[in-house]
Amino acid sequence: MADASDATVFAMFVRPAFEGRGLGRILMKRAEEWLFEQGCVEIWLLTDANRDVRANGFYRHLGWDDAGIQQDGQVKFTKTRPTDSA
């Protein structure tokens, strides 16, 4: 689930039986593309701050930046729209 009015990826899940097939990467890429197409310059998401939670590594691997722990104890990740190099 992505929300362009808030520039956020709210939720993304892959059923356990389908993990490890690249589906999460595909879903996240499409959500990012859609948010940037809607005019978002910086997008964000929140997840559990526990570094052992797999999502943290997943987001880092996909180029998301750790923006720090929020007041509610979650970690915020951000990603900025790529600029055209032409």
Phi and psi restraints in degrees (range 20) as a CNS / XPLOR table:
assign (resid 1 and name C) (resid 2 and name N)
       (resid 2 and name CA) (resid 2 and name C) 1.0 -125.5 20.0 2
assign (resid 2 and name N) (resid 2 and name CA)
       (resid 2 and name C) (resid 3 and name N) 1.0 143.5 20.0 2
assign (resid 2 and name C) (resid 3 and name N)
       (resid 3 and name CA) (resid 3 and name C) 1.0 -125.5 20.0 2
assign (resid 3 and name N) (resid 3 and name CA)
       (resid 3 and name C) (resid 4 and name N) 1.0 104.6 20.0 2
assign (resid 3 and name C) (resid 4 and name N)
       (resid 4 and name CA) (resid 4 and name C) 1.0 -67.3 20.0 2
assign (resid 4 and name N) (resid 4 and name CA)
       (resid 4 and name C) (resid 5 and name N) 1.0 -29.2 20.0 2
assign (resid 4 and name C) (resid 5 and name N)
       (resid 5 and name CA) (resid 5 and name C) 1.0 -67.6 20.0 2
assign (resid 5 and name N) (resid 5 and name CA)
       (resid 5 and name C) (resid 6 and name N) 1.0 -22.5 20.0 2
assign (resid 5 and name C) (resid 6 and name N)
       (resid 6 and name CA) (resid 6 and name C) 1.0 -114.4 20.0 2
assign (resid 6 and name N) (resid 6 and name CA)
       (resid 6 and name C) (resid 7 and name N) 1.0 -0.5 20.0 2
assign (resid 6 and name C) (resid 7 and name N)
       (resid 7 and name CA) (resid 7 and name C) 1.0 56.8 20.0 2
assign (resid 7 and name N) (resid 7 and name CA)
       (resid 7 and name C) (resid 8 and name N) 1.0 40.5 20.0 2
assign (resid 7 and name C) (resid 8 and name N)
       (resid 8 and name CA) (resid 8 and name C) 1.0 -129.0 20.0 2
assign (resid 8 and name N) (resid 8 and name CA)
       (resid 8 and name C) (resid 9 and name N) 1.0 150.1 20.0 2
assign (resid 8 and name C) (resid 9 and name N)
       (resid 9 and name CA) (resid 9 and name C) 1.0 -95.5 20.0 2
assign (resid 9 and name N) (resid 9 and name CA)
       (resid 9 and name C) (resid 10 and name N) 1.0 112.5 20.0 2
assign (resid 9 and name C) (resid 10 and name N)
       (resid 10 and name CA) (resid 10 and name C) 1.0 -86.2 20.0 2
assign (resid 10 and name N) (resid 10 and name CA)
       (resid 10 and name C) (resid 11 and name N) 1.0 -38.5 20.0 2
assign (resid 10 and name C) (resid 11 and name N)
       (resid 11 and name CA) (resid 11 and name C) 1.0 -159.5 20.0 2
assign (resid 11 and name N) (resid 11 and name CA)
       (resid 11 and name C) (resid 12 and name N) 1.0 143.2 20.0 2
assign (resid 11 and name C) (resid 12 and name N)
       (resid 12 and name CA) (resid 12 and name C) 1.0 -154.5 20.0 2
assign (resid 12 and name N) (resid 12 and name CA)
       (resid 12 and name C) (resid 13 and name N) 1.0 125.6 20.0 2
assign (resid 12 and name C) (resid 13 and name N)
       (resid 13 and name CA) (resid 13 and name C) 1.0 -137.6 20.0 2
assign (resid 13 and name N) (resid 13 and name CA)
       (resid 13 and name C) (resid 14 and name N) 1.0 147.0 20.0 2
assign (resid 13 and name C) (resid 14 and name N)
       (resid 14 and name CA) (resid 14 and name C) 1.0 -121.4 20.0 2
assign (resid 14 and name N) (resid 14 and name CA)
       (resid 14 and name C) (resid 15 and name N) 1.0 131.2 20.0 2
assign (resid 14 and name C) (resid 15 and name N)
       (resid 15 and name CA) (resid 15 and name C) 1.0 -58.7 20.0 2
assign (resid 15 and name N) (resid 15 and name CA)
       (resid 15 and name C) (resid 16 and name N) 1.0 140.4 20.0 2
assign (resid 15 and name C) (resid 16 and name N)
       (resid 16 and name CA) (resid 16 and name C) 1.0 -51.4 20.0 2
assign (resid 16 and name N) (resid 16 and name CA)
       (resid 16 and name C) (resid 17 and name N) 1.0 -36.4 20.0 2
assign (resid 16 and name C) (resid 17 and name N)
       (resid 17 and name CA) (resid 17 and name C) 1.0 -66.6 20.0 2
assign (resid 17 and name N) (resid 17 and name CA)
       (resid 17 and name C) (resid 18 and name N) 1.0 -15.6 20.0 2
assign (resid 17 and name C) (resid 18 and name N)
       (resid 18 and name CA) (resid 18 and name C) 1.0 -111.6 20.0 2
assign (resid 18 and name N) (resid 18 and name CA)
       (resid 18 and name C) (resid 19 and name N) 1.0 5.2 20.0 2
assign (resid 18 and name C) (resid 19 and name N)
       (resid 19 and name CA) (resid 19 and name C) 1.0 -66.7 20.0 2
assign (resid 19 and name N) (resid 19 and name CA)
       (resid 19 and name C) (resid 20 and name N) 1.0 153.5 20.0 2
assign (resid 19 and name C) (resid 20 and name N)
       (resid 20 and name CA) (resid 20 and name C) 1.0 81.6 20.0 2
assign (resid 20 and name N) (resid 20 and name CA)
       (resid 20 and name C) (resid 21 and name N) 1.0 9.7 20.0 2
assign (resid 20 and name C) (resid 21 and name N)
       (resid 21 and name CA) (resid 21 and name C) 1.0 -109.8 20.0 2
assign (resid 21 and name N) (resid 21 and name CA)
       (resid 21 and name C) (resid 22 and name N) 1.0 5.2 20.0 2
assign (resid 21 and name C) (resid 22 and name N)
       (resid 22 and name CA) (resid 22 and name C) 1.0 86.0 20.0 2
assign (resid 22 and name N) (resid 22 and name CA)
       (resid 22 and name C) (resid 23 and name N) 1.0 4.5 20.0 2
assign (resid 22 and name C) (resid 23 and name N)
       (resid 23 and name CA) (resid 23 and name C) 1.0 -67.1 20.0 2
assign (resid 23 and name N) (resid 23 and name CA)
       (resid 23 and name C) (resid 24 and name N) 1.0 -39.4 20.0 2
assign (resid 23 and name C) (resid 24 and name N)
       (resid 24 and name CA) (resid 24 and name C) 1.0 -62.1 20.0 2
assign (resid 24 and name N) (resid 24 and name CA)
       (resid 24 and name C) (resid 25 and name N) 1.0 -41.9 20.0 2
assign (resid 24 and name C) (resid 25 and name N)
       (resid 25 and name CA) (resid 25 and name C) 1.0 -62.0 20.0 2
assign (resid 25 and name N) (resid 25 and name CA)
       (resid 25 and name C) (resid 26 and name N) 1.0 -43.7 20.0 2
assign (resid 25 and name C) (resid 26 and name N)
       (resid 26 and name CA) (resid 26 and name C) 1.0 -64.1 20.0 2
assign (resid 26 and name N) (resid 26 and name CA)
       (resid 26 and name C) (resid 27 and name N) 1.0 -46.0 20.0 2
assign (resid 26 and name C) (resid 27 and name N)
       (resid 27 and name CA) (resid 27 and name C) 1.0 -61.5 20.0 2
assign (resid 27 and name N) (resid 27 and name CA)
       (resid 27 and name C) (resid 28 and name N) 1.0 -44.3 20.0 2
assign (resid 27 and name C) (resid 28 and name N)
       (resid 28 and name CA) (resid 28 and name C) 1.0 -66.1 20.0 2
assign (resid 28 and name N) (resid 28 and name CA)
       (resid 28 and name C) (resid 29 and name N) 1.0 -41.9 20.0 2
assign (resid 28 and name C) (resid 29 and name N)
       (resid 29 and name CA) (resid 29 and name C) 1.0 -59.9 20.0 2
assign (resid 29 and name N) (resid 29 and name CA)
       (resid 29 and name C) (resid 30 and name N) 1.0 -43.5 20.0 2
assign (resid 29 and name C) (resid 30 and name N)
       (resid 30 and name CA) (resid 30 and name C) 1.0 -66.0 20.0 2
assign (resid 30 and name N) (resid 30 and name CA)
       (resid 30 and name C) (resid 31 and name N) 1.0 -40.2 20.0 2
assign (resid 30 and name C) (resid 31 and name N)
       (resid 31 and name CA) (resid 31 and name C) 1.0 -62.7 20.0 2
assign (resid 31 and name N) (resid 31 and name CA)
       (resid 31 and name C) (resid 32 and name N) 1.0 -44.2 20.0 2
assign (resid 31 and name C) (resid 32 and name N)
       (resid 32 and name CA) (resid 32 and name C) 1.0 -60.3 20.0 2
assign (resid 32 and name N) (resid 32 and name CA)
       (resid 32 and name C) (resid 33 and name N) 1.0 -49.6 20.0 2
assign (resid 32 and name C) (resid 33 and name N)
       (resid 33 and name CA) (resid 33 and name C) 1.0 -57.6 20.0 2
assign (resid 33 and name N) (resid 33 and name CA)
       (resid 33 and name C) (resid 34 and name N) 1.0 -45.0 20.0 2
assign (resid 33 and name C) (resid 34 and name N)
       (resid 34 and name CA) (resid 34 and name C) 1.0 -62.1 20.0 2
assign (resid 34 and name N) (resid 34 and name CA)
       (resid 34 and name C) (resid 35 and name N) 1.0 -45.0 20.0 2
assign (resid 34 and name C) (resid 35 and name N)
       (resid 35 and name CA) (resid 35 and name C) 1.0 -61.7 20.0 2
assign (resid 35 and name N) (resid 35 and name CA)
       (resid 35 and name C) (resid 36 and name N) 1.0 -43.1 20.0 2
assign (resid 35 and name C) (resid 36 and name N)
       (resid 36 and name CA) (resid 36 and name C) 1.0 -67.0 20.0 2
assign (resid 36 and name N) (resid 36 and name CA)
       (resid 36 and name C) (resid 37 and name N) 1.0 -37.1 20.0 2
assign (resid 36 and name C) (resid 37 and name N)
       (resid 37 and name CA) (resid 37 and name C) 1.0 -62.9 20.0 2
assign (resid 37 and name N) (resid 37 and name CA)
       (resid 37 and name C) (resid 38 and name N) 1.0 -28.5 20.0 2
assign (resid 37 and name C) (resid 38 and name N)
       (resid 38 and name CA) (resid 38 and name C) 1.0 -79.9 20.0 2
assign (resid 38 and name N) (resid 38 and name CA)
       (resid 38 and name C) (resid 39 and name N) 1.0 -2.0 20.0 2
assign (resid 38 and name C) (resid 39 and name N)
       (resid 39 and name CA) (resid 39 and name C) 1.0 102.1 20.0 2
assign (resid 39 and name N) (resid 39 and name CA)
       (resid 39 and name C) (resid 40 and name N) 1.0 2.6 20.0 2
assign (resid 39 and name C) (resid 40 and name N)
       (resid 40 and name CA) (resid 40 and name C) 1.0 -69.0 20.0 2
assign (resid 40 and name N) (resid 40 and name CA)
       (resid 40 and name C) (resid 41 and name N) 1.0 133.7 20.0 2
assign (resid 40 and name C) (resid 41 and name N)
       (resid 41 and name CA) (resid 41 and name C) 1.0 -93.7 20.0 2
assign (resid 41 and name N) (resid 41 and name CA)
       (resid 41 and name C) (resid 42 and name N) 1.0 -41.4 20.0 2
assign (resid 41 and name C) (resid 42 and name N)
       (resid 42 and name CA) (resid 42 and name C) 1.0 -128.2 20.0 2
assign (resid 42 and name N) (resid 42 and name CA)
       (resid 42 and name C) (resid 43 and name N) 1.0 130.9 20.0 2
assign (resid 42 and name C) (resid 43 and name N)
       (resid 43 and name CA) (resid 43 and name C) 1.0 -112.6 20.0 2
assign (resid 43 and name N) (resid 43 and name CA)
       (resid 43 and name C) (resid 44 and name N) 1.0 161.7 20.0 2
assign (resid 43 and name C) (resid 44 and name N)
       (resid 44 and name CA) (resid 44 and name C) 1.0 -149.6 20.0 2
assign (resid 44 and name N) (resid 44 and name CA)
       (resid 44 and name C) (resid 45 and name N) 1.0 164.8 20.0 2
assign (resid 44 and name C) (resid 45 and name N)
       (resid 45 and name CA) (resid 45 and name C) 1.0 -154.5 20.0 2
assign (resid 45 and name N) (resid 45 and name CA)
       (resid 45 and name C) (resid 46 and name N) 1.0 161.4 20.0 2
assign (resid 45 and name C) (resid 46 and name N)
       (resid 46 and name CA) (resid 46 and name C) 1.0 -119.7 20.0 2
assign (resid 46 and name N) (resid 46 and name CA)
       (resid 46 and name C) (resid 47 and name N) 1.0 145.9 20.0 2
assign (resid 46 and name C) (resid 47 and name N)
       (resid 47 and name CA) (resid 47 and name C) 1.0 -151.9 20.0 2
assign (resid 47 and name N) (resid 47 and name CA)
       (resid 47 and name C) (resid 48 and name N) 1.0 173.6 20.0 2
assign (resid 47 and name C) (resid 48 and name N)
       (resid 48 and name CA) (resid 48 and name C) 1.0 -57.9 20.0 2
assign (resid 48 and name N) (resid 48 and name CA)
       (resid 48 and name C) (resid 49 and name N) 1.0 135.5 20.0 2
assign (resid 48 and name C) (resid 49 and name N)
       (resid 49 and name CA) (resid 49 and name C) 1.0 -76.3 20.0 2
assign (resid 49 and name N) (resid 49 and name CA)
       (resid 49 and name C) (resid 50 and name N) 1.0 -12.0 20.0 2
assign (resid 49 and name C) (resid 50 and name N)
       (resid 50 and name CA) (resid 50 and name C) 1.0 -64.6 20.0 2
assign (resid 50 and name N) (resid 50 and name CA)
       (resid 50 and name C) (resid 51 and name N) 1.0 117.0 20.0 2
assign (resid 50 and name C) (resid 51 and name N)
       (resid 51 and name CA) (resid 51 and name C) 1.0 -63.5 20.0 2
assign (resid 51 and name N) (resid 51 and name CA)
       (resid 51 and name C) (resid 52 and name N) 1.0 -16.9 20.0 2
assign (resid 51 and name C) (resid 52 and name N)
       (resid 52 and name CA) (resid 52 and name C) 1.0 -78.5 20.0 2
assign (resid 52 and name N) (resid 52 and name CA)
       (resid 52 and name C) (resid 53 and name N) 1.0 -12.9 20.0 2
assign (resid 52 and name C) (resid 53 and name N)
       (resid 53 and name CA) (resid 53 and name C) 1.0 -71.2 20.0 2
assign (resid 53 and name N) (resid 53 and name CA)
       (resid 53 and name C) (resid 54 and name N) 1.0 124.7 20.0 2
assign (resid 53 and name C) (resid 54 and name N)
       (resid 54 and name CA) (resid 54 and name C) 1.0 -57.2 20.0 2
assign (resid 54 and name N) (resid 54 and name CA)
       (resid 54 and name C) (resid 55 and name N) 1.0 -31.3 20.0 2
assign (resid 54 and name C) (resid 55 and name N)
       (resid 55 and name CA) (resid 55 and name C) 1.0 -57.3 20.0 2
assign (resid 55 and name N) (resid 55 and name CA)
       (resid 55 and name C) (resid 56 and name N) 1.0 -36.3 20.0 2
assign (resid 55 and name C) (resid 56 and name N)
       (resid 56 and name CA) (resid 56 and name C) 1.0 -58.6 20.0 2
assign (resid 56 and name N) (resid 56 and name CA)
       (resid 56 and name C) (resid 57 and name N) 1.0 -48.6 20.0 2
assign (resid 56 and name C) (resid 57 and name N)
       (resid 57 and name CA) (resid 57 and name C) 1.0 -65.7 20.0 2
assign (resid 57 and name N) (resid 57 and name CA)
       (resid 57 and name C) (resid 58 and name N) 1.0 -37.5 20.0 2
assign (resid 57 and name C) (resid 58 and name N)
       (resid 58 and name CA) (resid 58 and name C) 1.0 -60.4 20.0 2
assign (resid 58 and name N) (resid 58 and name CA)
       (resid 58 and name C) (resid 59 and name N) 1.0 -48.7 20.0 2
assign (resid 58 and name C) (resid 59 and name N)
       (resid 59 and name CA) (resid 59 and name C) 1.0 -64.9 20.0 2
assign (resid 59 and name N) (resid 59 and name CA)
       (resid 59 and name C) (resid 60 and name N) 1.0 -42.1 20.0 2
assign (resid 59 and name C) (resid 60 and name N)
       (resid 60 and name CA) (resid 60 and name C) 1.0 -60.9 20.0 2
assign (resid 60 and name N) (resid 60 and name CA)
       (resid 60 and name C) (resid 61 and name N) 1.0 -43.9 20.0 2
assign (resid 60 and name C) (resid 61 and name N)
       (resid 61 and name CA) (resid 61 and name C) 1.0 -59.4 20.0 2
assign (resid 61 and name N) (resid 61 and name CA)
       (resid 61 and name C) (resid 62 and name N) 1.0 -32.4 20.0 2
assign (resid 61 and name C) (resid 62 and name N)
       (resid 62 and name CA) (resid 62 and name C) 1.0 -88.3 20.0 2
assign (resid 62 and name N) (resid 62 and name CA)
       (resid 62 and name C) (resid 63 and name N) 1.0 7.4 20.0 2
assign (resid 62 and name C) (resid 63 and name N)
       (resid 63 and name CA) (resid 63 and name C) 1.0 92.3 20.0 2
assign (resid 63 and name N) (resid 63 and name CA)
       (resid 63 and name C) (resid 64 and name N) 1.0 11.5 20.0 2
assign (resid 63 and name C) (resid 64 and name N)
       (resid 64 and name CA) (resid 64 and name C) 1.0 -78.2 20.0 2
assign (resid 64 and name N) (resid 64 and name CA)
       (resid 64 and name C) (resid 65 and name N) 1.0 145.6 20.0 2
assign (resid 64 and name C) (resid 65 and name N)
       (resid 65 and name CA) (resid 65 and name C) 1.0 -100.4 20.0 2
assign (resid 65 and name N) (resid 65 and name CA)
       (resid 65 and name C) (resid 66 and name N) 1.0 135.6 20.0 2
assign (resid 65 and name C) (resid 66 and name N)
       (resid 66 and name CA) (resid 66 and name C) 1.0 -73.5 20.0 2
assign (resid 66 and name N) (resid 66 and name CA)
       (resid 66 and name C) (resid 67 and name N) 1.0 114.6 20.0 2
assign (resid 66 and name C) (resid 67 and name N)
       (resid 67 and name CA) (resid 67 and name C) 1.0 -99.5 20.0 2
assign (resid 67 and name N) (resid 67 and name CA)
       (resid 67 and name C) (resid 68 and name N) 1.0 7.1 20.0 2
assign (resid 67 and name C) (resid 68 and name N)
       (resid 68 and name CA) (resid 68 and name C) 1.0 103.6 20.0 2
assign (resid 68 and name N) (resid 68 and name CA)
       (resid 68 and name C) (resid 69 and name N) 1.0 167.3 20.0 2
assign (resid 68 and name C) (resid 69 and name N)
       (resid 69 and name CA) (resid 69 and name C) 1.0 -76.1 20.0 2
assign (resid 69 and name N) (resid 69 and name CA)
       (resid 69 and name C) (resid 70 and name N) 1.0 134.1 20.0 2
assign (resid 69 and name C) (resid 70 and name N)
       (resid 70 and name CA) (resid 70 and name C) 1.0 -92.0 20.0 2
assign (resid 70 and name N) (resid 70 and name CA)
       (resid 70 and name C) (resid 71 and name N) 1.0 170.4 20.0 2
assign (resid 70 and name C) (resid 71 and name N)
       (resid 71 and name CA) (resid 71 and name C) 1.0 -59.1 20.0 2
assign (resid 71 and name N) (resid 71 and name CA)
       (resid 71 and name C) (resid 72 and name N) 1.0 -29.2 20.0 2
assign (resid 71 and name C) (resid 72 and name N)
       (resid 72 and name CA) (resid 72 and name C) 1.0 -85.0 20.0 2
assign (resid 72 and name N) (resid 72 and name CA)
       (resid 72 and name C) (resid 73 and name N) 1.0 3.3 20.0 2
assign (resid 72 and name C) (resid 73 and name N)
       (resid 73 and name CA) (resid 73 and name C) 1.0 91.4 20.0 2
assign (resid 73 and name N) (resid 73 and name CA)
       (resid 73 and name C) (resid 74 and name N) 1.0 -4.8 20.0 2
assign (resid 73 and name C) (resid 74 and name N)
       (resid 74 and name CA) (resid 74 and name C) 1.0 -86.1 20.0 2
assign (resid 74 and name N) (resid 74 and name CA)
       (resid 74 and name C) (resid 75 and name N) 1.0 159.7 20.0 2
assign (resid 74 and name C) (resid 75 and name N)
       (resid 75 and name CA) (resid 75 and name C) 1.0 -98.4 20.0 2
assign (resid 75 and name N) (resid 75 and name CA)
       (resid 75 and name C) (resid 76 and name N) 1.0 139.7 20.0 2
assign (resid 75 and name C) (resid 76 and name N)
       (resid 76 and name CA) (resid 76 and name C) 1.0 -101.4 20.0 2
assign (resid 76 and name N) (resid 76 and name CA)
       (resid 76 and name C) (resid 77 and name N) 1.0 133.0 20.0 2
assign (resid 76 and name C) (resid 77 and name N)
       (resid 77 and name CA) (resid 77 and name C) 1.0 -114.6 20.0 2
assign (resid 77 and name N) (resid 77 and name CA)
       (resid 77 and name C) (resid 78 and name N) 1.0 142.6 20.0 2
assign (resid 77 and name C) (resid 78 and name N)
       (resid 78 and name CA) (resid 78 and name C) 1.0 -128.6 20.0 2
assign (resid 78 and name N) (resid 78 and name CA)
       (resid 78 and name C) (resid 79 and name N) 1.0 157.7 20.0 2
assign (resid 78 and name C) (resid 79 and name N)
       (resid 79 and name CA) (resid 79 and name C) 1.0 -146.7 20.0 2
assign (resid 79 and name N) (resid 79 and name CA)
       (resid 79 and name C) (resid 80 and name N) 1.0 133.5 20.0 2
assign (resid 79 and name C) (resid 80 and name N)
       (resid 80 and name CA) (resid 80 and name C) 1.0 -100.8 20.0 2
assign (resid 80 and name N) (resid 80 and name CA)
       (resid 80 and name C) (resid 81 and name N) 1.0 141.8 20.0 2
assign (resid 80 and name C) (resid 81 and name N)
       (resid 81 and name CA) (resid 81 and name C) 1.0 -55.1 20.0 2
assign (resid 81 and name N) (resid 81 and name CA)
       (resid 81 and name C) (resid 82 and name N) 1.0 131.6 20.0 2
assign (resid 81 and name C) (resid 82 and name N)
       (resid 82 and name CA) (resid 82 and name C) 1.0 -63.0 20.0 2
assign (resid 82 and name N) (resid 82 and name CA)
       (resid 82 and name C) (resid 83 and name N) 1.0 145.0 20.0 2
assign (resid 82 and name C) (resid 83 and name N)
       (resid 83 and name CA) (resid 83 and name C) 1.0 -94.2 20.0 2
assign (resid 83 and name N) (resid 83 and name CA)
       (resid 83 and name C) (resid 84 and name N) 1.0 149.0 20.0 2
assign (resid 83 and name C) (resid 84 and name N)
       (resid 84 and name CA) (resid 84 and name C) 1.0 -70.9 20.0 2
assign (resid 84 and name N) (resid 84 and name CA)
       (resid 84 and name C) (resid 85 and name N) 1.0 132.0 20.0 2
assign (resid 84 and name C) (resid 85 and name N)
       (resid 85 and name CA) (resid 85 and name C) 1.0 -91.7 20.0 2
assign (resid 85 and name N) (resid 85 and name CA)
       (resid 85 and name C) (resid 86 and name N) 1.0 4.3 20.0 2
